[in-house]
Amino acid sequence: MTQATVNDFNHIITGRRSIRNYDPSVKISREEMTEILREATLAPSSVNLQPWRFVVIDSEEGKETLKPLAMFNQTQVDTSSAMVAVFVDMNSTAYLETIYNQAVEEGKMPAEVRDRQVPAIQGLIEQLTEEQYREMNVIDAGLVSMQFMLAARAHGYDTNPIGGFEKDKIAEALDLDKDRYKPVMLLSIGKAAEDGYKSVRLPVDTITDWK
């Protein structure tokens, strides 16, 4: 059953917790998961390349594959409705013309702007080192991951971002080209079975300078 969407932004951001234990009886339909991902991908990305790629692990077989790669996060794997592996595509320019052509077709960009920007972006990316390109993509993956967590909250679900897993093994385990797809994080999602811990934040005056 689709959860009622919560539109109170303050409720969404102040109520977010990192949840590790979920109600295993609650399953998110692939239709609703698709909608959450669609909302997440409204996040910004460098020159709109959208380098993020997802693997939604929602089957028992898929979770068994994931378990040995996330040894310190077994509860999330076992109880969540799904685990979402977030990767960046190191060949994201393969979709550059598709993205910009669609923008023109939908009237969101003049054709002359597309014709100017596409070769300019291709030239820019070619000048980047692999490390620079990956860093750019990882920043974008962080943005989409945070938006995914907020979108999940709006749908009545909870999440936990996970960085502790076997990053050198996960792409091949999920049948991806490890040279092209680089892992960034895992996101567990489901209906919380317990209240997450509240946490504190440093005061804005401590972490901000005004010039």
N, C-alpha and C positions, 0 to 999 in steps of 0.2 A: 504494500500500500504506500502511495506517495505521501510523504510528510507534508504538513501545512508549512508554507514558506513563512519565515519570520522576517519582517521588514524593518524592525527596530534596530538601527545600526549600533546604537549604544549597547543594547542587549547582546548583540552579536559579538562585539569586541571585548566587552567587559566580562562576558560569561564564558569566553573560550578558555579551555583547560587542555593540558596535554593528558589525554586519557589512555591508560594502558590496559584496562579491563573492560570488555564490552559484553553486551547481551548477545550470546551466540545465536539466539533464536531469531534475531532481527536481520533480515537480508535486504539489501538495497537492490532494487531491480536494475537491470542493465539500462533500461530506459531512463530511470532517474539518475543513475550514475553518469550517463551520457550528458544529461542536462547540467549536472554539477560540473563536469569537465568543460562543457561549452561555456558556462559562466566563468570558470577559472581562466579560460583562454582569452577572455576579454582584457586580461592583464597586458601592460605595455611590453614591448621588446625592442631591442636595438634595430633600427631601420625596418621594423615590423617583420623581421625574419621568422619569428615564432619558432625558435629552435627546440622547444620542448617536445618530448615524446613520452607517452605513458604506456605502461603495461599494467592492466588491472588484473590482480590475482584474486579471484573470488571463488575458485573451485577447490575442492579438497586436494585434488591432484596438484594443482598449482601451489597450494600452501605447503604441501609436503616437499615440493621442490625448493621452496623458499626457506623452510625451517633451518636447514644446516647453514644457510648463508646469513641468518639473523639470530645467532645463538643467544644473544642477550636480550632479545625482544620476543621470546616465545609466546608470552601471554597475548601480545597484540596479534601475532600471526594466528594463534589458535582461536581467539574470540571475536576478532573483528569481522565485519561483513565483508571487507575486502582490504587488501594491501595494494597500494598504488606505487609502482616503481617509476620514479621520474628520471628520465635521461635527457641529455642534450644530443642533438644530431650534428655531428661535425661536418655534415654535407648539407646543411640547411639551405644553402643557396640553390639547391636543386628545385626548391619550391618558389624561388624569387619571382620568376616571371608569372607563375600561376597566381601568386598573391597580388601582384601589381596589375595583371590583366583583369582579375576579378574586380579590383577596386575601380578600374576604368569602366567595366561593364555595368557596375552598379551605380555609376555616376558619382563615386566618391573621390575620384581623381581625374583630372584632365589627361588625355592621352599624351600630350606633349611633356607633362610632368613625369609620367611613367617612362617615356622614351629617354628622358634625361637622367632619371634617378637609377634605373636598372643597371646601365653600364657603369655608372659612378659607384654604386654599391659593390658591384662585382670587382671593380678595380680596388676598392678599399679593402675588401676581404682578402684579396690576393696578396696585399702588402702586409697583412698581419702574420705574425708567427703563429704556430699551432697553439702555443701557450696563451697568447693574447686572444686568439679566437675562442679558445675554450673558456677563458676567464669571462669574456663578454657573454657567452652563452650561459654560463653558470649563474651569472647575475640575473639573467632573464628567467632561468629556471627557478631561482629563489622567489622572484616576483609571482610567477604562476602558482608556485606551491603555496605561498601565503594566501593568494586569492582562492585557491582550492579549499583551504581550511576555513576561510570565512564563508564561502559558498556552502560548504557542508553544514556549517552552523545555521545558516539561513534555512536549510532544508530540515533542520532538527537533529542533525548528527554531530558527532564529536570526532576528533582526530588526534593524531600524535605524529609529529615529524621525527624521523629516525635517521641518524647519520651513521650509526654503528652497525655496519653489515659488510659482507665480503665484496667490496667494490671491484676487485680484480676478477671475480668469478661470476657475478650476477648476469652480465650481458649474455655470455655463452649459455648459462643455465636456462635463460629465458629465450634462447634461440635467436639472439641478436648478434650482429656483427660488432665485436668488441672494439674494433678500430674506429668504427663510425659512431657508435652509440656509447656515450660516456655516462655512467650513473652519477646522480647528484644526491638523491635521498629517497627514502621510503616514507610513505604516508599511510598510516592505518586509519580506517574510517568505520564507524558503526555507531550503535546506540550505547551510550555510557552505562555500565553496570554499577558504577560507583562514582562519587563526586571526586573530581580531580583536585589536587592540592592548589590552593590559592598561592600566588607568589607575589613578591614585592618588586617594584621597579625603582631605580634610582630617580631622584627628583630631576625634573627638567633643568633646573638651575645648575645641577651638578654636571650634567652632560652637554650643556649648551653654552656657547659663547655668542655674544651679540656684538657686532662690529658697526 
